[in-house]
Amino acid sequence: MPAVNLEAAKKAVGDRELNALRKAKLQEEKKLKKGWQYYKVSNTISVLVPFDKKEGVPTEDGWRMINIQKKLLGIK
């Protein structure tokens, strides 16, 4: 995921939004350290899901998350 320029964002948004963005980035970093990976659902959408470290495929929960996103997007 591309780096977020917080200085440029300060001009367009308030403190609440910046704090929410910081928290989201921390959550994303923690998940990536735990072995989560992005799974490409469509050409433009990727979902961060838990992966099995040994096999390199999404876990059962990961597949559930992927199927939910596909259902929401109308993808089969």
MOKA-V259520 format. One record per residue. N is the residue number from 1. RES is the residue in three letters. D_CENTER is the distance of its C-alpha to the mean C-alpha in Angstrom with 1 decimal. Layout:
BEGIN
n=N res=RES d_center=D_CENTER
n=N res=RES d_center=D_CENTER
END
This chain:
BEGIN
n=1 res=MET d_center=8.5
n=2 res=PRO d_center=11.8
n=3 res=ALA d_center=13.5
n=4 res=VAL d_center=14.1
n=5 res=ASN d_center=17.8
n=6 res=LEU d_center=18.5
n=7 res=GLU d_center=22.2
n=8 res=ALA d_center=21.9
n=9 res=ALA d_center=19.7
n=10 res=LYS d_center=22.4
n=11 res=LYS d_center=24.9
n=12 res=ALA d_center=22.9
n=13 res=VAL d_center=21.5
n=14 res=GLY d_center=22.8
n=15 res=ASP d_center=22.2
n=16 res=ARG d_center=20.3
n=17 res=GLU d_center=17.6
n=18 res=LEU d_center=17.5
n=19 res=ASN d_center=17.4
n=20 res=ALA d_center=14.5
n=21 res=LEU d_center=12.6
n=22 res=ARG d_center=13.8
n=23 res=LYS d_center=12.8
n=24 res=ALA d_center=9.1
n=25 res=LYS d_center=9.3
n=26 res=LEU d_center=11.3
n=27 res=GLN d_center=9.2
n=28 res=GLU d_center=6.4
n=29 res=GLU d_center=9.6
n=30 res=LYS d_center=11.1
n=31 res=LYS d_center=8.8
n=32 res=LEU d_center=9.1
n=33 res=LYS d_center=12.8
n=34 res=LYS d_center=13.1
n=35 res=GLY d_center=12.5
n=36 res=TRP d_center=9.0
n=37 res=GLN d_center=8.2
n=38 res=TYR d_center=6.6
n=39 res=TYR d_center=9.1
n=40 res=LYS d_center=10.7
n=41 res=VAL d_center=11.9
n=42 res=SER d_center=14.1
n=43 res=ASN d_center=15.3
n=44 res=THR d_center=13.1
n=45 res=ILE d_center=9.9
n=46 res=SER d_center=7.3
n=47 res=VAL d_center=5.3
n=48 res=LEU d_center=3.8
n=49 res=VAL d_center=7.4
n=50 res=PRO d_center=10.4
n=51 res=PHE d_center=12.9
n=52 res=ASP d_center=16.6
n=53 res=LYS d_center=17.8
n=54 res=LYS d_center=21.2
n=55 res=GLU d_center=20.7
n=56 res=GLY d_center=17.4
n=57 res=VAL d_center=16.3
n=58 res=PRO d_center=13.8
n=59 res=THR d_center=15.5
n=60 res=GLU d_center=17.1
n=61 res=ASP d_center=14.4
n=62 res=GLY d_center=11.8
n=63 res=TRP d_center=14.3
n=64 res=ARG d_center=14.7
n=65 res=MET d_center=11.2
n=66 res=ILE d_center=11.6
n=67 res=ASN d_center=15.0
n=68 res=ILE d_center=14.1
n=69 res=GLN d_center=11.9
n=70 res=LYS d_center=14.8
n=71 res=LYS d_center=17.3
n=72 res=LEU d_center=15.9
n=73 res=LEU d_center=16.0
n=74 res=GLY d_center=19.4
n=75 res=ILE d_center=18.6
n=76 res=LYS d_center=20.8
END
